[in-house]
Amino acid sequence: MSSSPAPTPSATVTTQSPTTGGDGSEIVLTALTEADYAANQLEGELGCSFASNQGGETLLAARGFVDDASGRAQGLASIGGYAERLMASAPGGFDAMIAGARFGGRGMTYTVTLTDEKPASGGESPPNPANLLLQRGDGAERTIPGTWTCGP
């Protein structure tokens, strides 16, 4: 089994943006833990995850069924230390998440957008450079650079 090379940071990668707008309070997304996953099991055959460039911690995880045209993927994120289940805004299950996705939760929208069409490394499930845009219901938002990885 050969190991894949370490991802090369993209020249367009930036650091996390500060929270702007809203009531002035910070949007704080924390790394998902094993306890979060155990308490909030996601249904689906395959999954995707967003990891930050700073520390490589998984900040958002999602699962969906393959070839499920009407089903919506389920997601999980920990906002302010509270694990919250999310729902994809578009149908299509796993297939609809591969090139990025938008999820909704209580008062928050999570949008993953690929920033480069070329994966950061090779392999069956390569990480793709991406940004995670967090938008709170009061108008606050924050962008986190990282990678979006989909597959088994």
C-alpha positions as CSV (number, residue, x, y, z in Angstrom):
1,M,0.0,0.0,0.0
2,S,1.6,3.2,-1.1
3,S,1.1,6.4,0.8
4,S,0.0,9.5,-1.0
5,P,2.1,12.6,-0.9
6,A,1.1,15.3,1.6
7,P,-1.2,18.0,0.2
8,T,0.5,21.0,-1.1
9,P,-1.0,24.3,0.2
10,S,-2.7,26.3,-2.5
11,A,-1.4,29.8,-3.2
12,T,-4.9,31.0,-2.8
13,V,-5.5,29.6,0.7
14,T,-6.1,32.3,3.2
15,T,-6.5,32.2,7.0
16,Q,-10.0,32.2,8.6
17,S,-11.8,35.4,8.2
18,P,-13.1,37.2,11.3
19,T,-16.8,37.1,11.9
20,T,-18.4,40.1,10.2
21,G,-21.9,41.6,10.6
22,G,-24.7,40.4,12.9
23,D,-24.7,41.2,16.6
24,G,-20.9,41.3,16.8
25,S,-20.5,37.9,18.4
26,E,-18.0,35.4,16.9
27,I,-19.1,32.3,15.0
28,V,-17.1,29.5,16.6
29,L,-17.0,26.2,14.9
30,T,-15.3,23.4,16.8
31,A,-13.8,20.1,15.7
32,L,-16.2,17.1,15.7
33,T,-15.5,14.5,18.4
34,E,-16.2,10.8,18.6
35,A,-18.9,11.6,21.1
36,D,-20.5,13.9,18.6
37,Y,-20.6,11.2,15.9
38,A,-21.9,8.6,18.4
39,A,-24.8,10.9,19.6
40,N,-25.7,12.0,16.0
41,Q,-25.3,9.1,13.7
42,L,-25.7,10.1,10.0
43,E,-27.4,7.8,7.5
44,G,-26.0,7.1,4.1
45,E,-23.6,4.9,2.1
46,L,-20.8,7.5,1.5
47,G,-19.7,10.7,3.1
48,C,-17.9,13.9,2.8
49,S,-16.0,16.0,5.3
50,F,-14.6,19.5,5.6
51,A,-11.3,19.9,7.4
52,S,-9.7,23.3,8.2
53,N,-6.3,24.2,7.0
54,Q,-5.4,25.2,10.5
55,G,-5.0,21.9,12.4
56,G,-6.7,19.7,9.8
57,E,-9.6,19.1,12.2
58,T,-13.0,17.9,10.8
59,L,-15.4,20.8,11.2
60,L,-18.3,19.4,9.1
61,A,-19.2,15.8,8.2
62,A,-22.0,14.6,5.9
63,R,-23.4,11.4,4.6
64,G,-25.8,10.5,1.9
65,F,-27.1,7.6,-0.2
66,V,-25.7,7.1,-3.7
67,D,-28.1,7.6,-6.7
68,D,-30.8,9.1,-4.4
69,A,-32.3,11.8,-6.6
70,S,-34.9,12.9,-4.1
71,G,-33.1,12.3,-0.8
72,R,-31.1,14.9,1.1
73,A,-27.7,14.3,2.7
74,Q,-27.4,14.7,6.4
75,G,-24.6,16.7,8.0
76,L,-23.1,17.3,11.4
77,A,-21.2,20.4,12.8
78,S,-20.3,21.6,16.3
79,I,-21.1,25.2,16.7
80,G,-19.9,26.7,19.9
81,G,-19.3,23.2,21.3
82,Y,-22.8,22.0,20.6
83,A,-23.1,19.2,18.0
84,E,-25.9,20.0,15.6
85,R,-27.5,17.8,12.8
86,L,-27.8,19.5,9.5
87,M,-29.8,18.9,6.3
88,A,-28.6,19.5,2.8
89,S,-30.5,22.3,1.0
90,A,-30.6,20.4,-2.3
91,P,-31.8,16.8,-3.0
92,G,-29.5,14.2,-4.6
93,G,-27.9,12.4,-1.7
94,F,-24.2,11.8,-1.8
95,D,-23.9,12.6,-5.5
96,A,-25.1,16.2,-4.9
97,M,-22.3,16.8,-2.4
98,I,-19.2,15.9,-4.4
99,A,-18.6,19.3,-5.9
100,G,-19.6,21.2,-2.7
101,A,-22.8,21.5,-0.8
102,R,-25.0,23.8,1.3
103,F,-26.5,22.6,4.6
104,G,-28.9,24.3,7.0
105,G,-29.1,24.1,10.8
106,R,-30.7,26.1,13.5
107,G,-30.1,29.7,12.5
108,M,-27.0,28.9,10.4
109,T,-26.2,28.0,6.8
110,Y,-23.0,26.1,6.0
111,T,-21.8,26.3,2.4
112,V,-18.8,24.3,1.1
113,T,-17.4,25.7,-2.2
114,L,-14.5,24.1,-4.0
115,T,-11.7,26.7,-4.7
116,D,-9.7,24.6,-7.2
117,E,-10.8,21.8,-9.6
118,K,-7.5,20.0,-9.0
119,P,-7.4,17.8,-5.9
120,A,-4.7,18.5,-3.3
121,S,-3.4,14.9,-3.7
122,G,-4.2,11.6,-5.3
123,G,-6.0,8.5,-4.2
124,E,-9.5,7.1,-4.2
125,S,-10.9,10.0,-2.0
126,P,-8.6,13.0,-2.6
127,P,-9.1,16.2,-0.6
128,N,-10.2,19.2,-2.7
129,P,-9.2,22.7,-1.7
130,A,-12.4,24.4,-0.5
131,N,-13.9,27.2,1.6
132,L,-16.6,26.8,4.3
133,L,-18.8,29.9,4.5
134,L,-20.8,30.1,7.7
135,Q,-23.8,32.5,7.7
136,R,-25.9,33.1,10.8
137,G,-29.5,34.2,10.7
138,D,-28.6,37.7,12.1
139,G,-26.4,38.4,9.1
140,A,-23.1,37.4,10.6
141,E,-20.7,35.4,8.4
142,R,-17.2,33.8,8.5
143,T,-15.2,31.9,5.9
144,I,-12.8,29.0,6.8
145,P,-10.4,27.7,4.2
146,G,-9.7,23.9,4.1
147,T,-10.4,20.8,2.2
148,W,-13.6,18.9,1.1
149,T,-13.1,15.1,0.9
150,C,-15.7,12.8,-0.4
151,G,-15.8,9.0,-0.7
152,P,-15.8,5.8,1.2
